[in-house]
Amino acid sequence: MTVLWVALGAAFGVPLRFTLGKLFDGRFHTGTLAANTGASLLLGLCVGWSVDGAAFALVATGFCGGLSTYSSFAVQTRDLGARAGTAYAALTLVLGLAAAALGFWLAA
């Protein structure tokens, strides 16, 4: 049953990430940045609220897993070149960690 919860969550996360990418991915890939940051915030909330079981599978694994993307992040970082790619990677990591910490803090 867990795999169905994951699939259902991903069915909403994936189209949202795709839409964000189509709307906002320009020169600096802000759609992907927003998707990854938003997923990090929601994951922080899930952990802070001690979500588990089916709810964790639906929201954290399915929705957030579908919303966030490491593969696009990696390709976009490479495509930006050494200087801009390094800045994009650093910004993504800092925002992702800060969003997860904020989510955890807000849930506490």
Secondary structure as GFF3:
##gff-version 3
##sequence-region A 1 108
A	DSSP	alpha_helix	2	24	.	.	.	ID=ss1
A	DSSP	alpha_helix	30	48	.	.	.	ID=ss2
A	DSSP	alpha_helix	53	56	.	.	.	ID=ss3
A	DSSP	pi_helix	57	64	.	.	.	ID=ss4
A	DSSP	alpha_helix	65	67	.	.	.	ID=ss5
A	DSSP	alpha_helix	70	79	.	.	.	ID=ss6
A	DSSP	alpha_helix	82	107	.	.	.	ID=ss7
###
